[in-house]
Amino acid sequence: MRPGAGSILAGILLLLLLPALLPVKPALAAAVQCPMLFHSICNRCRQVLDYLDAHPDAAVTRYNLQEPENTALLFKMYRRYKVPVAEWDGSMALFTGEACITGEEKIKAWISKAGRACKTQASGKGDPYAGSAPPSLSLRLSAVALAGLADGINPCAFATFLLFASYLTLAGRGRRETLIVGLIFASGVFLAYLGIGWSVFRAIRAYAFDNSLGRTLNIIIGSLSLAAALYSFKDYRAAAGGRTGDIVLKLPKPLQCLKQRVLRNQLKRVYVVPAVFLAGLVVSLLELVCTGQIYLPTLAMIASTPGKANSALGYLLFYGAAFVTPLLILTLLVSLGIPALRMADWGRKAVPASKLILATIFLLMGLWLLFVSLY
């Protein structure tokens, strides 16, 4: 593929990604419940909860601090209400839209005024999830899905998908069996990425309660993304010039050999269904050295976006589905009789464009993470 064609593809992707990161003004409700954050293992917290149960008309929404995202939310609310650090209570706090109330007796006194609603201010103080992210950036599902798709055409991942397709061709399986085996392998890859992503997301979010640690982590990952953008652009220049041996960001040779052995051996098994599923899991772990270069900053972006854990799970599902899309397309082409060698030739020609696309995405991710960290 000519360098000019790669530039056009990268430009199109940039145009698609920019709307996904455009300013989004948080929607504020006319009136919202007052958030109360508490620890379920705290005795005085349980006393306040019992008191709250006796006053069902009190406009209070409960957030258990046993959940890491709620711990992060507590400290964000303290900063938003400009509460001095010396007065932070790590076990229980009520935010009324007008003030932050801590202490068992003070919170009970406020609850006793049954039916009192939060007075939502223009700043969105009453809503724990409104305006807690920088107002100029909002992560959207489209951005995450495009990142997953770009990761799927990453030469590291795409080479694995092509290798799997070639083994399917050599196995001489029928169209229906080829589709089933491809779907099972894709399921293993999908679940592996979902599990890894969820674990890493929880680990990153667990540190979000400490503002300095969260910023430092984002700065490190953002800086690594910018470095990856630089090396990806160098790889693009090397691939466009026919010097594929000079590509830096690729799976190490020992892992490439191990990946090939895993795929070859598992596809020879008598019980091909569990074997192929296991191969998808194992190969995904081996490839993380390469594909994790784009997955990690994506997870950091998700963790930096305010919201509950189920929202993050939605992001991860979209990413995983987009990531395995090229694999599903290749499986379909194999079942239709397209030679694996022809698809391998397509893959080689697409390396310069895919490297330029990855450089663009790394650049956008790095800038996004640095912005939210230094905002």
C-alpha positions, 0 to 999 in steps of 0.5 A: 500500500502506498504511503499516500493511501495510508495517510488518507486512511489515517485522516479518515480515522482522525475525522471519526475519532475527533467527534468522539472526544468533542465537548459535551456539556453535562446534563443537569436535572432540575432536582436530584437526590442528595448523595450520602457516602458511607462504609457498610462496616462502620457502626455509626454509619449503620446507625445513620442508615437505620435513622434514614430508613425511619425517614423514607421521605428524605431525598438521599441516595446511598453510595457504599464506599466498599465499592472502589468507584464510590471511594473515588467519588467521595474524594472528588466530592470533597474537592468539588465542595472545597472541603479542607483536607484536614476535615475529610471524613473517610467513612461517611459524608452527606452532600446536600447541594449547599454544603458537605455534612459529616458526623453522625448527629449533624447528618441525622439532624438534616435527615430529620427534616423529612422530604427536604430535597437537594437544591441543585446548583448550576455547578451540578454540586448535588449530582455526584456524577455531573461535572466530575470530569473535565467539561471539555472532554467526554469519552464515548462508546464510539471512541472505545469501539474505534480503538478496539477495531484499530487494535484488531487490525494491529499487525500483531493481532492481525498476524495471529488472525491470519495464522488462525485462518491459514490453519483453518484452510489447511485443516480442510474443514467444511464451511459450517465447521469453519464458521463454528471453530472461528466463532469459538476461537473469537469467543475465547479471545473476547472473554480473555480481553474482557477479563483482563480489561476488567481486572486492570480497570478495577486496579486503576480505578482503585487508585483513583481515590488518591488524586495525586496517584491517579494523576501520576498514573495517567501521566505515565500512561499518557507519556507512554502512549505518546512514545508509542505514537512516535515509534508507530510512526517510525514503523510506518515509515519503515513498512512503507519503505519495504523495511518490515524487519526494522519495525520496532513495535511487534511481538518478540520472536520467542512469543511468536513461536510459542503462539504458533505452537499453541494454535497448531497443536490445539487445532489438531486436538480431537475435541476441537471445541474446548481446544480452540477456546483454550487457544483463544484464551492463551494466545490473547495472553501471549499477545498482550505484550503487543496489543496491550500497547493500545488496550492499556491507555484505553483502560486508563481513559475508561477509568478516568471517566466518571460513572459506575462500574456497569458503564465501564463494563459497557465500554469493555464489551464494545472494545472486545466486540470491535477487537474480534471483528477482523477475526470474524471477517477473516473466518467468514472469508475462509469459509467462503473459499478465499485462499489464506495466502491472498488474505496474508498478502492483503495483510502485508500491504495493509501494514503501513496504513495500520501503523499510521492509524495506530500512531494517530490513535496513540497520539490522541490517547496520550493527549487525552490522558495528559489533558485530564491529568493536568486539567 
